[in-house]
Amino acid sequence: MTPDAVIPPAGRPSTAMAADCHGDVCITCSDVAVAVRIRELVAGRLAVVDTDSGPEEVSVALVDAAAGDVVLVHAKEAIAVVEKAQ
């Protein structure tokens, strides 16, 4: 069985099709995460971060981050700490 195989409910393997990308955007991989620096932590597991558009509030519920850290943010959610503050 190949890694792309799917076991349907009947138990017979079938080959899964790779996602088709059409045009300039692939719906499954077009989103990107952005590295931003945390300006300050605020209540509710939120943080104010510096972006190219100015300060924005994002969730830091999934990471152990502090002011000054650089985090990777996707969909207003910090998903990784990429650089700890000195």
N, C-alpha and C positions, 0 to 999 in steps of 0.2 A: 504494500500500500504506500502511495506517495504521501509526502507531508501535506499536500493540498487535498487529500481525500477527505470526504465527509461520510459519516455513517448515517444513512437515513433511518427513520424509525423501523423499517422492515429489516434492518441489519445488513443490507447489501451495500457495499461501498460504491460511491459515485465520485467522479472527479469534480472538485469545486472549481469554478471559473475565477480567474484573477479579476480584480476590479478593473473595469474599463475606464480609462481616462480619455475624455473627449474635449477638444478645444484647449484653452490655455489653463484651465483649472481642473484639478482632480478633487472630487468631493471628499475623498478619504485622506488625502495627504496635503491639502493646500494650506491648512492652518499652520501657523508657526508660533513658537514661543519666543518671548523677548526677554533679554537680560536687562534688569533694572536694579537700581540701588535703593534700599529701604531708607527713607528719610526718618520715619518714626513709627513705632508701634502704637496702635490705638486699641480701644476696647473691642471685645468681640472677635479676637483672633484676626484682626485686620491690621493693615499697615498702609502708610502713605509712602508711595514710591515716586521717584523722579523718572518721567518719561520725556520723549521728544516733544510731546504736546503739553507738558507741564505736569504738576503733581496729580496722581490718581490714587484711589483707594483700592486695595486688592486684599484677598483673603490669604492668610499665612497659616491656615489651619492644618495643612498637610506637611509643613516643614518646621524645623527648629531654627528660626532665624532671629536676628537682632538688628537694631538700627546700624546702618553702615554696611550690612551684608549685601551682596549682589545675588538676586534670586532670578530664576527662570520662571516667567509668568505666561500662562496660557489661559485665555478666557477668564481673566481677572482672578486667577488662582495661581499662587506660587506653587510650583511643582518640584523645585529643586533649589538648593543653595549651591551656587557655583563659585562663590568667593566669600570667605569670612572676613569681617572687618578686622583691622589690625589693632 
